[in-house]
Amino acid sequence: MEALKFVWGLKGLIWYNGVVVMIMMIIIVNINGSVEASHKVYREYQSLPPPLELNHIHRTGFHFQPKHHWINDPNGPMYYQGIYHLFYQYNPKGAVWGNIVWAHSVSTDMINWKSLDLAIYPSKLFDQYGCWSGSSTILPGNKPVILYTGIIDKNNTQVQNYAVPANYSDPYLQEWIKPNNNPLVFPGIGINKTEFRDPTTAWWDKDGHWRILVGSKRKGRGMVYLFRSRDFLKWIKAQHPLHSKAKTGMWECPDFYPVSMDSAFGLETSAIEGNIKHVLKVSLDETRFEYYTIGTYFLEKDRYVPDNTSIDGWNGLRYDYGNFYASKTFFDASKNRRILLGWSNESDTPTEDVKKGWAGIQTIPRKVWLDTSGKQLVQWPIEELETLRREEVHLSDHKLNLGDYVEIKGITAIQADVEVIFSFPSLDKAEPLDPSWVHMDAQTLCSHKGSTVQGGVGPFGLLTLASKHLEQYTPIFFTVFKATNKHVVLMCSDATSSSLKKEVYKPSYASFVDADLTHKKLSLRSLIDHSVVESFGAQGKTCITSRVYPSRAVLMDAHLYAFNNGTETITIENLNAWSLANPQMN
Ligand code: DQQ
């Protein structure tokens, strides 16, 4: 491995024209819109056969994907008789959203997947216009049941249905029955019948009731209606929603579960005793981002109250600050952990998706638990991913001065797992947080500063999916700033230079990281897979997933570098990188 002096071609221009570049970026972001919404309807593309050649350069190697066509939300993940089940929203006829059914895959490790027949598809009056998202619950006696949203008319009226396995002794649960006493829940008086969907996993309490949440909104106020049932069949709406928040719009795909305050082990969804907190996550239809709060669930009153350390609204905490939506967790009883899956949507145009013949992936399943601070969650890729690790390279105690970069050679940079710990001797050179930046959100600040503008402590990090002459690259990096009486860490995953195509949405995804800087170290792990980079900063405290479409940094022409563009010397204390093999993928 060789260290080179890094000359950033456009650095001077960008610095000089900083304001111009920033304005241009904002315009481009606006013109190029945002991530794809699941309900955007492109009728002309909804039912088109896939192209014959599916091995597109941007197809991922180890992320979950069916052979072809469109996918969105993960649905009803569960562990049953030694098998993991993942259902997902799927268009069996095309590469854009539409004709929605529940497709079904099974696995013994959540990395290798085998696709089964469709599990739930429109066939009855109560779901004839679509089988939308939902969850699974394991009832006493180890009996799984699925709750999902059925669309019953052309106006998108939504009801909640259930489905049960045809044969409980089949660990693959290949056939599902939708009993005739469906729907279980109609939108009652006062409920907006086209904004009433995505039932959660049910939880049970000693009072003999099952409880579920259903996402909704009223007059712009996002909310989760609470329903109770003794027999899982007759559901009564509670007088008040479990929780709601003004001006947040429709809450899709809610998820509600307990987390332990004492350990990283997961808890069964009905767990209520002991030193626990609850997490409520909602997916915001209006912003296409999710946020979660950590709080207390008062069971007697059936109220959830977020802690005052959790922002309840558009600026709340996110599992992931990038392409990540409609996520869902489940309790994995085989390893006592809670697992999180999310849909990572494309940032390319629908016409490109049609040409590729596919759109959408699921992120690598992550273990999720409460940070010792009690104020946020922590996530880490499941340990099973490590079975795909092949060639390995290692680098330690390597210094990066201003403008240095080092290529990480010896692995397939297009499909890799990289773990690195950076250290710095002091924070004295940290750039003061300019008062005019204070009101910027992290993403705006990242697009303003970027990876190429010289800083104090940082920007430093990884350049992933980089072409040989750096015409294209996706940097994942940190910059430490000095605020009034503390240091602030900004983490960015910046798609701005990932490809030359104008039509692609290329945001500078970013977040501030609540990192402990006592030891003057910051860690980063990135999972790189052709058109996706999933990154975990500060041991999983901040996660960002970017979808990118390089034309030059493809296949064997992709490179990986570590870099520093700050005046403080950064040391790569330890870097391990592996090529990742292809698992069995549907
Ligand atoms: N996707 C589903 C809905 C859900 C949305 C439809 C979220 O049930 O609200 O495909 O992406």
Residues whose N, C-alpha, C, O or C-beta is under 5 A from the ligand:
A	BS01	DQQ	S38 D73 Q89 I100 W132 S133 R197 D198 E252 C253 A326
